[in-house]
Amino acid sequence: MLKSTFLHLKGIGKKPERTLWNKGITTWEVYAASFQKQLSLFSEYAVNNPISKSIAAYENDDLSFFAETLPASEYYRIALEFPQDVIFLDIETTGLSHYYDIITIVGWSLGKEYGVSINGQDDTRLRAALAQAKAIVTFNGIMFEKAGSDPINLLFLKYKRHKR
């Protein structure tokens, strides 16, 4: 799915992306081949080409590139590309305040592994799974993303506030 995504390119929205697909332009390689190559005075291949940036990010497992350039509503495309590396979290809290509510329990699944982490108990397995994951899917969407970009801090920022 990710290699068929064009929404992260400047000026391409859902309608133009669908038009590209209808014209048979369904991958980055086909997209790049559909344009005449512009000769460069400095190199044979233009490094700043947005498609070459996409391909390089994909090959380097740089999912942050796509998270920064795709609309949040389209993040599922990242998860669909790497299903074995997506951690699914069910996070239960006493509320959603950043100041006085806490995470009480986290259920998680990554590939064929799953587990439960209860506040105050050993969370080593959950932390290891988070470190291994390339993408995170939560049932509460972006509410927990505001805790920070580091997936481990994403959950445990609230723990740290209450474990002083």
C-alpha positions as CSV (number, residue, x, y, z in Angstrom):
1,M,0.0,0.0,0.0
2,L,2.7,2.5,0.9
3,K,4.5,2.1,-2.5
4,S,1.2,3.0,-4.1
5,T,0.7,6.1,-2.0
6,F,1.1,9.6,-3.5
7,L,-0.6,11.7,-0.8
8,H,2.7,12.5,0.8
9,L,3.9,14.3,-2.3
10,K,3.4,18.1,-2.4
11,G,0.2,19.1,-4.3
12,I,-1.3,15.6,-4.4
13,G,-4.6,15.0,-2.5
14,K,-7.0,12.1,-2.6
15,K,-8.7,13.0,-5.9
16,P,-5.4,13.4,-7.9
17,E,-4.1,10.2,-6.3
18,R,-7.2,8.3,-7.4
19,T,-6.7,9.8,-10.9
20,L,-3.2,8.5,-11.0
21,W,-4.3,5.0,-10.0
22,N,-7.1,5.1,-12.7
23,K,-4.4,6.0,-15.3
24,G,-2.4,2.9,-14.2
25,I,0.2,4.9,-12.2
26,T,0.1,2.7,-9.2
27,T,3.7,2.7,-7.9
28,W,6.4,5.2,-7.3
29,E,8.5,3.6,-10.1
30,V,5.7,3.9,-12.6
31,Y,5.1,7.5,-11.5
32,A,8.7,8.4,-12.0
33,A,8.9,6.7,-15.4
34,S,5.8,8.6,-16.6
35,F,7.7,11.9,-16.6
36,Q,10.5,12.9,-19.0
37,K,13.8,12.9,-17.2
38,Q,15.2,16.3,-16.7
39,L,18.9,16.5,-17.3
40,S,21.0,17.9,-14.5
41,L,24.3,19.7,-14.8
42,F,25.5,18.2,-11.6
43,S,24.4,14.6,-11.5
44,E,22.8,12.0,-13.6
45,Y,20.0,11.4,-11.2
46,A,18.2,14.2,-9.3
47,V,18.6,13.6,-5.6
48,N,15.9,16.0,-4.6
49,N,13.3,14.2,-6.6
50,P,10.4,13.6,-4.2
51,I,9.9,10.0,-5.5
52,S,13.6,9.3,-4.9
53,K,13.2,10.5,-1.4
54,S,10.2,8.2,-0.9
55,I,12.1,5.2,-2.3
56,A,15.2,6.0,-0.1
57,A,13.0,6.4,3.0
58,Y,11.2,3.1,2.3
59,E,14.5,1.2,1.7
60,N,16.0,2.6,4.9
61,D,12.9,1.8,7.0
62,D,12.5,5.5,7.7
63,L,8.8,5.4,8.6
64,S,9.1,8.8,10.2
65,F,9.5,10.3,6.7
66,F,6.0,9.0,5.8
67,A,4.5,9.9,9.2
68,E,5.8,13.5,8.7
69,T,4.5,13.8,5.1
70,L,1.2,11.8,5.1
71,P,-2.0,13.2,6.6
72,A,-2.7,11.6,10.0
73,S,-5.9,10.1,8.5
74,E,-3.7,8.1,6.2
75,Y,-1.3,6.6,8.7
76,Y,-3.0,3.2,8.2
77,R,-1.0,2.9,5.0
78,I,2.2,2.7,6.9
79,A,0.7,0.0,9.2
80,L,-0.5,-2.0,6.3
81,E,2.9,-2.1,4.7
82,F,4.5,-3.6,7.8
83,P,1.8,-5.7,9.5
84,Q,4.3,-7.9,11.4
85,D,6.0,-4.9,12.8
86,V,2.8,-3.0,14.0
87,I,2.0,-3.1,17.7
88,F,-1.6,-2.8,18.6
89,L,-2.3,-1.2,22.0
90,D,-5.4,-1.1,24.1
91,I,-4.7,1.5,26.8
92,E,-6.9,1.9,29.8
93,T,-6.7,4.9,32.0
94,T,-8.5,6.6,34.9
95,G,-9.2,9.5,32.5
96,L,-7.5,11.6,29.9
97,S,-6.0,14.5,31.9
98,H,-2.3,14.9,31.4
99,Y,-2.0,16.1,35.1
100,Y,-3.9,13.7,37.4
101,D,-5.0,10.6,35.5
102,I,-2.8,7.5,35.0
103,I,-2.5,4.6,32.7
104,T,-3.8,1.5,34.6
105,I,-3.4,-1.3,32.1
106,V,-2.0,-1.8,28.6
107,G,-2.9,-4.8,26.4
108,W,-0.7,-5.2,23.4
109,S,-0.1,-7.4,20.4
110,L,2.9,-7.5,18.0
111,G,3.1,-10.2,15.4
112,K,2.4,-13.4,17.2
113,E,3.3,-12.0,20.6
114,Y,0.8,-10.4,23.0
115,G,0.7,-9.4,26.6
116,V,-0.7,-7.2,29.3
117,S,1.1,-4.6,31.4
118,I,-0.4,-3.4,34.6
119,N,0.7,-0.2,36.2
120,G,3.2,-0.8,38.9
121,Q,4.2,-4.2,37.7
122,D,7.1,-5.3,35.4
123,D,6.7,-3.8,32.0
124,T,9.8,-5.2,30.4
125,R,8.0,-7.2,27.7
126,L,5.9,-4.3,26.7
127,R,8.9,-2.0,26.5
128,A,10.7,-4.6,24.4
129,A,7.7,-4.9,22.0
130,L,7.5,-1.1,21.7
131,A,11.2,-0.9,20.9
132,Q,10.8,-3.6,18.2
133,A,7.6,-2.0,16.6
134,K,7.8,0.2,13.5
135,A,4.3,1.6,13.9
136,I,1.8,1.9,16.8
137,V,-1.9,1.5,16.5
138,T,-4.1,2.6,19.4
139,F,-7.8,2.5,19.9
140,N,-7.7,6.1,21.1
141,G,-6.0,7.5,18.0
142,I,-3.8,10.5,18.5
143,M,-4.8,11.3,22.1
144,F,-1.7,9.4,23.4
145,E,0.6,10.6,20.6
146,K,0.8,14.0,22.3
147,A,3.0,12.4,25.0
148,G,6.0,12.5,22.6
149,S,7.4,10.9,19.5
150,D,9.4,8.1,21.3
151,P,7.0,5.1,21.4
152,I,8.2,4.1,24.9
153,N,7.7,7.7,26.3
154,L,4.3,7.7,24.5
155,L,3.0,5.4,27.2
156,F,5.2,5.8,30.2
157,L,5.3,9.6,30.5
158,K,2.2,9.3,32.7
159,Y,3.8,6.5,34.7
160,K,6.9,8.7,35.3
161,R,4.8,11.6,36.5
162,H,3.2,9.4,39.2
163,K,6.3,7.5,40.3
164,R,8.1,10.4,41.8
